[in-house]
Structure formats: structure tokens, C-alpha cells
Amino acid sequence: MSALCDEGRWSVLDGDELVKLYDDTVTTLLDRQVPSKNVTRRRRPSNPWYDEECRCAKRLLRSLERVARRAGPLSDTTLAAVSTWRMQRRRYFDLIRGKRSEYWTTRVESERLQPSRLWQSFDQVMGHSRAPVAADIDASVLHRFFRRQSLQRPRRHCRCACPAVHGGAHRLRATILSTRHAG
């Protein structure tokens, strides 16, 4: 039974303790129903040809998709909402193809006399160029974070010492971001 259902456990608590009890209970329930998992997300640069017009078209497409899904299955072409969504989808993909083609045609044409520069452009767009090193993160910030983690949490029963495996990755990111903004 949840501690929130037991009046004897929460009737003597003050406001802060009630909030903590509520937060802990909801976190426990959510962890049980939807366990957290680590996800690797690779950052890549946005395509240089993907501009505000593309973003607006995509936003409209997603909006029409939600309407179409509420109307019925997306395979039912007799529904007006589905037909509208499909037509907008074709327009969106045509726009993307056109923007990409125009960008690369212009880029290749402008750099055709400088092949090494053209290859650098390809590498940059493909994400093969090196990401800049963040100058405001140093070893002392990382040391403080990992030291605090090891003091706050008992190690789980496994041999892995990596804090990211034990849920520390999002706190590391938050610590780094707060350090950046504090300075």
C-alpha cells in the first residue's frame, strides 16, 4: 500500500515533508511501471539547408497527422483528414528534396574549383568534423560531480563503476550546465 494512502504516515508531516513523500511515492510508482533505461543519443549538426520554412512545414505536417490519427486509421484514404495529411506529407517531402538539391547544387558549383574545400563541406555536413571542445568544463568540475555521486549513493550490487550506468549521466549534464551558467 502506498504511503499516501496511510493517513497515519502523513498526518504529522509538514508541507515540505508532504511534498517529498508525494514525490518519492510517485517516483517509486513510475519506476515500477515505466523503468528508466539509458539511451545513447548522438548529436549531429542540423542540415544547413533545413530552414524556417522547413520547420513550419514539418510543424503543420505533424499537426495534420495528429488530426488524421484522431479521425481514424492512416490507411483509410476515404477520410478527409487522412487525405489532407497525405497531400501535405507529399508537399513536405518535395520541399525537403528541393531545398537539399538547391543547397548542394549551389555548394558544389561554388566550390568546384577547390576540391579540398568541397570535401571539407561534405565531412562537416556528414558529422565527420570534430566537435569543438567545451572550454568551460575542466577536470575539477568533473571530479566534484563524481565525488559527490560516490558520497551520496551506495554502489549497487554490480562490478560496474560507471556512474552513467547508475543514472548519473543526467545529473552530470545538469551539473555541467549549472556550472556554465553560474560563471
C-alpha positions in Angstrom: 0.0 0.0 0.0 1.2 3.5 -0.8 2.3 5.8 2.0 -0.1 8.4 0.6 -3.0 6.1 1.4 -1.9 5.7 5.1 -3.1 8.8 7.0 -1.0 7.8 10.0 2.2 8.2 8.0 1.4 11.6 6.5 -0.8 13.4 9.0 2.1 14.5 11.2 4.3 15.8 8.3 4.8 19.4 7.4 4.4 20.9 3.9 8.0 20.1 2.7 7.9 16.6 4.1 4.5 16.0 2.4 5.9 17.2 -0.9 8.9 14.9 -0.5 6.6 11.9 0.4 4.4 12.6 -2.6 7.4 13.0 -4.9 9.1 9.8 -3.6 5.8 7.8 -3.9 5.1 8.9 -7.4 8.8 8.3 -8.5 8.6 4.8 -7.0 5.3 4.0 -8.8 6.6 5.4 -12.1 9.9 3.5 -11.8 7.9 0.3 -11.2 5.5 0.9 -14.2 8.0 2.5 -16.6 11.5 1.6 -15.6 14.2 4.1 -16.8 16.7 3.0 -19.3 19.9 4.5 -20.7 19.6 5.9 -24.2 22.6 6.8 -26.4 21.8 9.9 -28.4 24.4 11.1 -30.9 24.4 14.8 -31.6 24.8 15.8 -35.2 24.7 19.2 -36.7 21.4 20.3 -38.3 21.4 20.3 -42.1 22.4 23.7 -43.4 19.5 23.7 -45.9 16.9 23.0 -43.3 15.5 26.5 -42.6 12.4 28.1 -41.0 10.2 27.2 -44.0 11.1 23.5 -43.5 10.4 23.8 -39.8 7.0 25.4 -40.3 6.1 22.8 -42.9 7.1 20.0 -40.5 5.0 21.5 -37.7 2.0 21.7 -40.0 2.5 18.1 -41.1 2.7 16.9 -37.5 -0.4 18.8 -36.6 -2.3 17.3 -39.6 -1.0 13.9 -38.6 -2.5 14.2 -35.1 -5.8 15.2 -36.6 -5.7 12.4 -39.1 -4.9 9.8 -36.4 -7.8 11.0 -34.3 -10.1 10.7 -37.3 -9.2 7.0 -37.9 -6.5 4.8 -39.3 -4.0 6.5 -41.6 -4.6 3.7 -44.2 -8.2 4.9 -44.7 -7.8 7.2 -47.6 -11.6 8.0 -47.7 -11.2 10.2 -44.6 -10.7 13.9 -45.5 -8.2 14.4 -42.6 -6.1 11.5 -43.9 -6.2 12.8 -47.5 -5.2 16.2 -46.3 -2.3 14.8 -44.2 -1.1 12.7 -47.1 -1.2 15.7 -49.5 0.7 17.8 -47.0 3.2 15.0 -46.5 4.0 14.9 -50.2 4.4 18.7 -50.2 6.7 18.5 -47.2 9.0 15.8 -48.8 9.0 17.8 -52.1 10.1 20.9 -50.2 12.8 19.0 -48.4 14.1 17.4 -51.6 14.1 20.8 -53.3 15.9 22.6 -50.5 18.5 19.8 -50.3 19.0 19.7 -54.1 19.3 23.5 -54.3 21.7 23.7 -51.5 24.1 21.1 -52.8 23.9 22.3 -56.4 24.9 25.8 -55.3 27.6 24.4 -52.9 29.2 22.1 -55.5 29.1 24.9 -58.1 30.7 27.5 -55.8 33.4 25.1 -54.7 34.1 23.1 -57.8 37.4 24.7 -58.4 38.5 23.9 -54.8 38.0 20.1 -54.3 39.6 20.0 -50.9 37.2 22.7 -49.6 34.3 20.8 -51.2 35.3 17.6 -49.3 35.6 19.5 -46.1 32.0 20.7 -46.7 30.9 17.1 -47.2 32.7 16.0 -44.0 31.2 18.8 -42.0 27.6 18.0 -43.1 28.1 14.3 -42.6 29.3 15.0 -39.0 32.8 13.8 -39.6 34.4 17.0 -38.4 35.5 17.2 -34.8 33.1 18.8 -32.3 34.7 21.8 -30.5 35.9 21.1 -27.0 34.0 22.9 -24.3 36.5 25.2 -22.7 34.4 25.9 -19.6 34.4 22.2 -18.4 37.6 21.2 -16.6 38.7 18.3 -14.6 37.8 19.9 -11.3 34.1 20.2 -12.3 34.0 16.5 -13.3 35.9 15.5 -10.1 33.4 17.3 -7.9 30.5 15.7 -9.6 31.8 12.2 -9.4 33.0 12.6 -5.8 29.6 13.9 -4.8 27.9 11.0 -6.6 30.1 8.4 -4.8 29.3 10.0 -1.4 25.5 10.3 -2.0 24.7 6.9 -3.4 25.7 3.5 -2.2 27.0 1.4 -5.1 24.6 -1.1 -6.4 25.4 -4.8 -6.4 27.4 -4.9 -9.6 31.1 -4.5 -10.6 30.5 -1.6 -12.9 31.9 1.7 -11.6 30.4 3.8 -14.3 28.0 6.4 -12.8 26.2 6.8 -16.2 25.0 3.2 -15.8 23.6 4.0 -12.4 21.6 7.1 -13.6 24.3 9.7 -13.0 24.5 10.9 -16.6 21.6 13.3 -16.4 22.9 14.8 -13.1 26.4 15.2 -14.7 24.8 17.1 -17.6 22.8 19.3 -15.1 25.9 20.0 -13.0 27.9 21.0 -16.1 25.1 23.2 -17.4 24.7 24.9 -14.0 28.4 25.4 -13.8 28.4 27.1 -17.2 25.5 29.4 -16.3 26.9 30.2 -12.9 30.2 31.6 -14.3 
